[in-house]
Amino acid sequence: MPHSDAEKKKVCARLRRIQGQAQALERAVIAGTDCGALLQQLAALRGAATGLMAEVMESHLRETFLQSSRGEPHNPGIDPEAEIALLMRLVRSYLK
């Protein structure tokens, strides 16, 4: 979870964009927008939520592997930054 003020502002800005996308989708449904356009808006909304999920997960992993260890690697012999990058690539592939 984001802890610094800058991280919180960044996440809140993303949440406001997602909220705006959801409101636009609701207006489109009420207006009777065709299914193709609705599907496109839904895909954009899903992508935004997935991106936010990845950011929060990355923050959590960094906190777990770096801050809690106080400089000691989670897995001796493996660079924690490289381990996090690998895990994030895997997670992002599943979130698509």
C-alpha positions as a LaTeX table, in Angstrom:
\begin{tabular}{lrrr}
\hline
Residue & $x$ (\AA) & $y$ (\AA) & $z$ (\AA) \\
\hline
Met1 & 0.00 & 0.00 & 0.00 \\
Pro2 & 1.32 & 3.45 & $-0.78$ \\
His3 & 2.68 & 5.16 & 2.31 \\
Ser4 & 4.39 & 8.35 & 1.18 \\
Asp5 & 2.35 & 11.43 & 0.35 \\
Ala6 & 3.56 & 11.32 & $-3.26$ \\
Glu7 & 2.53 & 7.67 & $-3.65$ \\
Lys8 & $-0.87$ & 8.34 & $-2.08$ \\
Lys9 & $-1.48$ & 11.28 & $-4.42$ \\
Lys10 & $-0.53$ & 9.16 & $-7.42$ \\
Val11 & $-2.87$ & 6.32 & $-6.39$ \\
Cys12 & $-5.71$ & 8.73 & $-5.59$ \\
Ala13 & $-5.32$ & 10.37 & $-9.01$ \\
Arg14 & $-5.58$ & 6.94 & $-10.65$ \\
Leu15 & $-8.65$ & 6.15 & $-8.57$ \\
Arg16 & $-10.29$ & 9.41 & $-9.66$ \\
Arg17 & $-9.60$ & 8.53 & $-13.31$ \\
Ile18 & $-11.10$ & 5.08 & $-12.78$ \\
Gln19 & $-14.11$ & 6.66 & $-11.10$ \\
Gly20 & $-14.50$ & 9.00 & $-14.07$ \\
Gln21 & $-14.33$ & 6.05 & $-16.45$ \\
Ala22 & $-17.00$ & 4.21 & $-14.45$ \\
Gln23 & $-19.26$ & 7.26 & $-14.47$ \\
Ala24 & $-18.78$ & 7.69 & $-18.22$ \\
Leu25 & $-19.65$ & 4.03 & $-18.70$ \\
Glu26 & $-22.82$ & 4.46 & $-16.65$ \\
Arg27 & $-23.82$ & 7.49 & $-18.75$ \\
Ala28 & $-23.17$ & 5.49 & $-21.92$ \\
Val29 & $-25.40$ & 2.64 & $-20.72$ \\
Ile30 & $-28.19$ & 5.09 & $-19.84$ \\
Ala31 & $-27.82$ & 6.75 & $-23.24$ \\
Gly32 & $-28.15$ & 3.40 & $-25.00$ \\
Thr33 & $-24.68$ & 3.39 & $-26.50$ \\
Asp34 & $-24.03$ & 0.40 & $-28.74$ \\
Cys35 & $-22.36$ & $-2.70$ & $-27.32$ \\
Gly36 & $-19.10$ & $-2.26$ & $-29.23$ \\
Ala37 & $-18.46$ & 1.13 & $-27.67$ \\
Leu38 & $-19.46$ & $-0.16$ & $-24.22$ \\
Leu39 & $-17.06$ & $-3.07$ & $-24.55$ \\
Gln40 & $-14.27$ & $-0.67$ & $-25.45$ \\
Gln41 & $-15.02$ & 1.46 & $-22.38$ \\
Leu42 & $-15.18$ & $-1.66$ & $-20.20$ \\
Ala43 & $-11.80$ & $-2.81$ & $-21.48$ \\
Ala44 & $-10.31$ & 0.60 & $-20.67$ \\
Leu45 & $-11.82$ & 0.48 & $-17.19$ \\
Arg46 & $-10.50$ & $-3.03$ & $-16.61$ \\
Gly47 & $-7.05$ & $-2.00$ & $-17.82$ \\
Ala48 & $-7.00$ & 0.97 & $-15.45$ \\
Ala49 & $-8.03$ & $-1.19$ & $-12.48$ \\
Thr50 & $-5.46$ & $-3.83$ & $-13.41$ \\
Gly51 & $-2.74$ & $-1.20$ & $-13.64$ \\
Leu52 & $-3.64$ & 0.12 & $-10.21$ \\
Met53 & $-3.65$ & $-3.40$ & $-8.81$ \\
Ala54 & $-0.16$ & $-3.98$ & $-10.20$ \\
Glu55 & 1.13 & $-0.74$ & $-8.65$ \\
Val56 & $-0.28$ & $-1.57$ & $-5.23$ \\
Met57 & 1.09 & $-5.10$ & $-5.45$ \\
Glu58 & 4.52 & $-3.82$ & $-6.42$ \\
Ser59 & 4.46 & $-1.43$ & $-3.47$ \\
His60 & 3.50 & $-4.33$ & $-1.20$ \\
Leu61 & 6.30 & $-6.52$ & $-2.58$ \\
Arg62 & 8.84 & $-3.77$ & $-2.13$ \\
Glu63 & 7.71 & $-3.25$ & 1.43 \\
Thr64 & 7.78 & $-6.97$ & 2.14 \\
Phe65 & 11.13 & $-7.76$ & 0.52 \\
Leu66 & 13.08 & $-4.56$ & 1.02 \\
Gln67 & 11.84 & $-2.53$ & 3.96 \\
Ser68 & 11.05 & $-5.39$ & 6.31 \\
Ser69 & 14.41 & $-7.04$ & 5.68 \\
Arg70 & 16.28 & $-3.82$ & 6.48 \\
Gly71 & 18.75 & $-4.43$ & 3.71 \\
Glu72 & 19.07 & $-8.19$ & 3.96 \\
Pro73 & 17.98 & $-10.03$ & 0.80 \\
His74 & 14.82 & $-12.12$ & 1.05 \\
Asn75 & 16.54 & $-14.93$ & $-0.83$ \\
Pro76 & 20.33 & $-14.97$ & $-0.30$ \\
Gly77 & 22.25 & $-14.81$ & $-3.55$ \\
Ile78 & 19.38 & $-13.13$ & $-5.44$ \\
Asp79 & 19.16 & $-9.38$ & $-5.76$ \\
Pro80 & 15.85 & $-8.29$ & $-4.17$ \\
Glu81 & 15.25 & $-5.72$ & $-6.93$ \\
Ala82 & 15.71 & $-8.41$ & $-9.60$ \\
Glu83 & 13.41 & $-10.76$ & $-7.69$ \\
Ile84 & 10.71 & $-8.08$ & $-7.46$ \\
Ala85 & 11.05 & $-7.27$ & $-11.17$ \\
Leu86 & 10.66 & $-10.95$ & $-12.05$ \\
Leu87 & 7.62 & $-11.35$ & $-9.81$ \\
Met88 & 6.02 & $-8.20$ & $-11.23$ \\
Arg89 & 6.48 & $-9.45$ & $-14.82$ \\
Leu90 & 4.74 & $-12.67$ & $-13.84$ \\
Val91 & 1.93 & $-10.92$ & $-11.98$ \\
Arg92 & 1.35 & $-8.44$ & $-14.80$ \\
Ser93 & 1.09 & $-11.29$ & $-17.29$ \\
Tyr94 & $-1.68$ & $-12.85$ & $-15.20$ \\
Leu95 & $-3.52$ & $-9.56$ & $-14.72$ \\
Lys96 & $-3.93$ & $-8.90$ & $-18.46$ \\
\hline
\end{tabular}
